[in-house]
Amino acid sequence: MANVKISALPAATSVAAADVLPIVQSSTTKKATFTDVAGAVGGVRVYASAAARNSAITSPTEGMCVYLTDEDTLQIYTGSAWVAIGATKTVSGVSEGLVWISNTTIGSAVSSVTVSNCFSSTYDKYKIVWSVNSQSATANAEIYFNNGASQYFNSGFWQAPTSSTVTNYSTGATATSIGIWGVWQGGIAAAHGITEIHSPYLAERTYCVSHGSAPGYMWWSQTQLADTSQNTGFVFRPSTGTITGGTISVYGYRK
């Protein structure tokens, strides 16, 4: 390739200001934001909160995008409202979803597992997903709350999938836990289940629905706790003997 003199290169082409989006650092936030040097509304701007955004942008236009540091989310203006387009926290404008709260590992040969501080005013409804690797005796699974020692009303059934026989059960107000019957009937080792809980943290009755399966068995149950005490956690246990291995995960339904 032949050498080319610098003087022979074509002159630089001018660039319009409207085509340039330089990075500008705010003296107050110290965060890099994009802004149009031509003065048009656009780019991504950083604000500490929705209140700060509303104070700075009194007349937003459709397509405007901002970042809120208190909610760790990007929001875009649709022409009528600010809508989140990404988030790592619970934020306004995000549709309902299932949010992971905690995960507890079941130890070896334990008679119960306590899950503390998983219920709060953040959510009204919760999902408990549990899995147990083995148990020491034929038993049922039980869940009871840190308050409300009795007044659990239970009803449901358990059944072997290969059998047409269905075993129904029910309890009165003297039950002391959410009963999940038929989990380890016949000494079945592993079991898995899900319990949906409504309003455990609120000072009102608590409602639960449970279902699950184990090798050779499946079950469904519903529970009403008449006690209106506020609960922040629960205990998982077998009705007799011990359990080994597995996990208990708690999720909240975003309001």
N, C-alpha and C positions, 0 to 999 in steps of 0.2 A: 504494500500500500504506500502510495507516495505521501511525503510529508506535506502538510498544509500549514501555511502561515496563519497566525492568529488574526492578522489584519484582513485575511481573505474570508473569514467566517462571516455569515450573515448577521446583520444587526439584531439585537434582542427584540422580541415582539412585546409590545406593551400589554399589560394585563389590567382589565377593568376591576375597580374596587369591589364591585358586586360579586366577582368571581372568586374572591379571596376570603377564607374563613380562618384567620389567625387565632392562636390560643392566647387568651387574655387571663391573667391571674388577678383575682380580686384581692384588694388590700385587707378586706375584713375576713373573708372565708379562707384565704390562702389555698383555694382549690382552682384548678384549671377549668375554664369554661370556654365554649365556642360562641363567638358573636360575629355578626355580619358588619364589616367595616362600613358598608354603604348605608347602615342605619335601618335596614329592613328588620321586621320582627322575625326571629327564628333562632336556631341554634339550641344548645343545651345550657341552661342556667341553673346554678346551685343555690338552694335556699335551706335554711335550718329547719323550717316547718311549713305546713300548709298556710298558717297564719302569716308568716313572713312572705311567702309566695303571693298571697292575695293582697298584701300591703304594697308589694313592689309592682305587681301586674294587675292593675285595676280594670283593664279592658283587654283580656286575652283574646287571641285570634286562633281559629282552627288550625291545628297542626303544630302549635307551640309545644315544646318539650322542656320539662324541668326535672331536676333531681332533688329529692328531699332527704337531707342527712339524718333526720330523726327517725324516718321510716325505712331508710335504705332502699329507696325505690325510684324508678323513673316513672313520670306521669306525662300524659299527652292530653292536650285540650281538644275535645271532639267538636267544639263549636257550641256546646251547651254545658259541659262539665269536664272536670279533670278526672282522668281514668288512669289507674296504675297499669303499666305494661310490663312490670317486673318487680319482684319483691323478695326480701329475705326475712321480713317480719310481718306480723299481722298489721295490715294497713287498711285504711278506708278506700273504698272503690274496688276491692278485690272480692270476687264472688266466693260463696261458701266453699269450703274444702276441708279435708281431714288433715289435722296438724299433729305431728308426733310430739309427745310430751316426755315420756320416759321409757326406759327399758331396764328390767331387772332380771338378773340371772339367778336361776334356782340352783342352790347348792347341792351337796350330797347328803342323802338321808335326813332331810329336814322335815319337821312336822308342820311348818307353816312358813309363809313368806309375806313380809310386810312391805307394802308400797305406800310411802308417805308423801304428803304434799303434792298429789297429782291432780286434785280437784280444786278449782278456784272460780272466781267470778268471771274469768276470761271466757269460759265456755259453759253452756248449759247442758250439753249432751256429750257423752264419752263412749269410746269403744275400747274394750279390753281384749286383747288377742293373746292367748296363752298356749303354751305347748309344754308338755311334761314327758320326759324320756322314759321314766320307769317309776313304779310304786311298789311298796313292800307288802301290800295286802289288798284284798278286794274292798273297794271303797268308792265313795262318791266324791266329787269335787265340790268345794264350798267357797263362797266369797262372802265376807261380812265387812261392814264399814266400821270406822273407828268410833262412831257414835251410833246410837240406835241398836242396843244389844238384843232386842227381841222385836216382835210384831212383824216378822217377815211372813207374808202369805205366798206360798209356792204352789204351782201346778204345772204339769207337763207330762211327758212320756219318754220312754226309751225303748229301743227295738233293735234286734239283730237284723241286718239287711237281708239275710237269707231266710228269715222266718216271717210268717204272717202274724205272729203274736206280738201285740203291743202292750207294754206294761205302763199303765197310767198311775199317777200319784198326785197327792195334794197334801198340804199341811195347813194347820190353823195358825192363829196369831202367836203361838208359842215358839215357832221356829226362830232360831238365832242366826240364820245365815241365808244367803241365796243358795238354794240347793240345786246342783246340777247332777241329776240322778243317772245311774247306769254307766258312769264313765269307765270304771274299772271292774265291771261285773265279770266274774269268772277269771279274775287275775290277769286281764289284758294289760300289757305293759304300757305302751305309749298312748297318749291322748292329746287332742287338740280341740280348742274351743274359742268362741267369741261371745262376749257379753256386752250388750248395748245398755247403757245406763242413762236415764233421764233425770236431770236436776239433783244430783247428789249433794252439791254445795249449797243449794237453796234451802231455806227453812220451810220445806213442804214435803209432801210424800215423794218417795223415790220409786221409779218404775224401771224394771229391767227385763230384758229378753236374752236368753242364752241358747246357743246351739253348737253342735260340734260332733266329732266322731272319733272312734278308736277302731283298731282292727277287729271287725266283727260286731261293732256296736255303733249306734248313732242316737242322738237325743235332742230334745227341744224343751225349753221350759220358760215360764214367765213368773216374775216376782213383783210384789208390791210391798214396800216397806212403809208401814203406817206411821212410824216414828218420824217426826218432822225436824229432827236435829240436823244441824249443818255438819257435813262430812268433808274432810280434806284428804282422806286416804282410805285404804282397804287392806284386808288380809286374805290371802289365798291359801287354802289348805286342803288336804284330803280328810274325809270324815273319820278315818282311822289310819294308823300306820304312818309311813313317811313317803316322801317323793324325792326323786333325784334327777337333776339335769333339766334343761329347758329354759324358756324365757317367758316373761310377762311384759307385754308392751301396752302402753296406754296412749290413746289418741284423743284429741278433742275436736269436735265439730265447730268450725269457726262460725260465729254468729252472723 
